[in-house]
Amino acid sequence: MHITAIRMLHNDIEIPIIVGDDTPKDLAKGPFNAMLSTTIYSRGYSVNKTEFVEKLAKEADLTKKDARKAVEGMVDLITNSLSKNEPVVITGFGKFEARTRKASTRMNPQTGKKIKVPAKVVPAFKAGKTLKTIVGKKAKKR
């Protein structure tokens, strides 16, 4: 059984979402697609994959079918590249990359016992200069 835990924010309250084998077929295409198909809340603004596709279709003057293909193609490209440890750079927007977390020793808060956490590779995103500048200007206006 493949289970992925996703954390969402709703009115600044963290809600864990579990995506497993009993998830509807359209959500079970993988952890990243499951995350996109789930409504994501962030300080009052929410968007799910369908709404994102609709907005992209409108902004880029595409059909919804073409917009969905574009979104799914981009997600697949990024996912496949990161699985091969190849970064994806979109100049001005940012860089998707796979980063290695070192092995560490942590403490189980319930038992107090030390646990060895193995090293693992995780996806990461670093915002580009243009994106940081635009977001920074919009945040100051709030």
C-alpha positions in Angstrom: 0.0 0.0 0.0 1.4 3.4 -1.0 0.4 6.2 1.4 1.4 9.8 1.0 0.7 12.3 3.8 0.0 15.8 2.6 -0.4 18.8 4.9 -2.7 21.7 3.9 -3.5 25.0 5.6 -7.0 26.1 6.1 -7.5 29.3 8.0 -4.0 28.9 9.3 -4.8 25.4 10.8 -2.8 22.5 9.5 -4.9 19.6 8.3 -3.2 16.2 7.4 -4.5 14.5 4.3 -3.7 10.8 3.6 -3.7 9.7 0.0 -3.7 5.8 -0.3 -4.8 2.9 -2.5 -8.5 3.7 -1.9 -8.1 7.2 -3.3 -10.2 8.0 -6.4 -8.5 7.1 -9.7 -7.8 10.7 -10.7 -5.9 11.3 -7.5 -4.0 8.1 -7.5 -1.6 9.0 -10.3 1.2 9.8 -7.9 1.9 11.9 -4.8 2.5 15.1 -6.8 -0.7 14.7 -8.8 -2.6 13.9 -5.7 -1.4 17.1 -4.2 -2.4 19.1 -7.2 -5.9 17.4 -7.3 -6.5 18.3 -3.7 -7.6 21.8 -2.7 -4.7 23.7 -1.3 -5.5 26.5 1.1 -3.2 29.4 1.9 -4.4 32.3 3.8 -7.9 32.5 2.3 -7.1 31.7 -1.3 -7.6 28.2 -2.6 -7.1 26.5 -6.0 -7.3 22.9 -7.1 -6.0 21.3 -10.3 -9.2 21.9 -12.2 -9.4 25.6 -11.3 -5.7 26.0 -12.1 -6.3 24.4 -15.5 -9.2 26.8 -16.1 -7.2 29.8 -15.1 -4.3 28.7 -17.4 -6.7 28.2 -20.3 -8.1 31.6 -19.9 -4.8 33.4 -19.4 -3.0 31.6 -22.2 -6.0 31.5 -24.6 -6.0 27.7 -24.7 -8.7 25.1 -24.6 -9.1 23.4 -21.2 -7.9 20.1 -22.8 -4.7 21.8 -24.0 -4.2 23.5 -20.7 -4.6 20.2 -18.8 -2.1 18.6 -21.1 0.3 21.5 -20.5 0.0 21.2 -16.7 0.3 17.4 -16.7 3.2 17.6 -19.1 5.0 20.1 -16.9 4.4 18.1 -13.8 5.7 14.9 -15.6 8.7 16.7 -16.9 9.7 18.0 -13.5 9.0 14.7 -11.7 11.0 12.7 -14.3 13.9 15.1 -14.3 14.1 15.2 -10.5 13.9 11.4 -10.3 17.1 11.3 -12.5 18.7 14.0 -10.2 18.5 16.5 -13.0 17.5 20.1 -12.0 14.8 22.0 -14.0 15.5 25.7 -14.3 12.9 28.2 -15.5 14.8 31.4 -15.8 13.3 34.2 -13.7 10.8 31.8 -12.1 13.0 29.3 -10.2 14.8 26.1 -10.0 13.4 22.6 -9.1 16.0 20.2 -7.8 16.6 17.1 -5.8 18.5 17.7 -2.6 20.0 15.1 -0.3 19.2 15.2 3.3 22.0 13.8 5.6 21.3 10.9 7.9 20.6 12.1 11.4 19.8 11.0 14.9 16.5 12.3 16.3 14.5 11.7 19.4 11.0 10.1 19.5 9.0 12.6 21.5 6.7 9.9 22.9 9.3 7.5 24.1 12.4 9.6 24.4 14.4 7.0 22.5 16.9 8.1 19.9 16.1 7.1 16.3 18.4 7.0 13.3 16.9 8.7 10.3 18.5 7.6 7.1 19.7 10.0 4.4 17.2 10.6 1.7 16.6 12.7 -1.5 13.8 15.2 -1.4 12.4 17.6 -4.1 13.1 21.3 -3.5 12.3 24.6 -5.2 14.3 27.8 -5.1 12.5 30.9 -6.3 14.2 33.0 -9.0 15.1 36.6 -8.8 12.1 37.8 -10.9 9.6 35.8 -8.9 11.1 37.0 -5.6 10.9 40.6 -6.8 7.3 40.4 -8.0 6.1 38.6 -4.8 8.0 41.1 -2.6 6.3 44.1 -4.3 2.9 42.5 -4.0 3.4 41.6 -0.4 4.4 45.2 0.5 1.0 46.4 -0.8 -1.0 44.2 1.6 
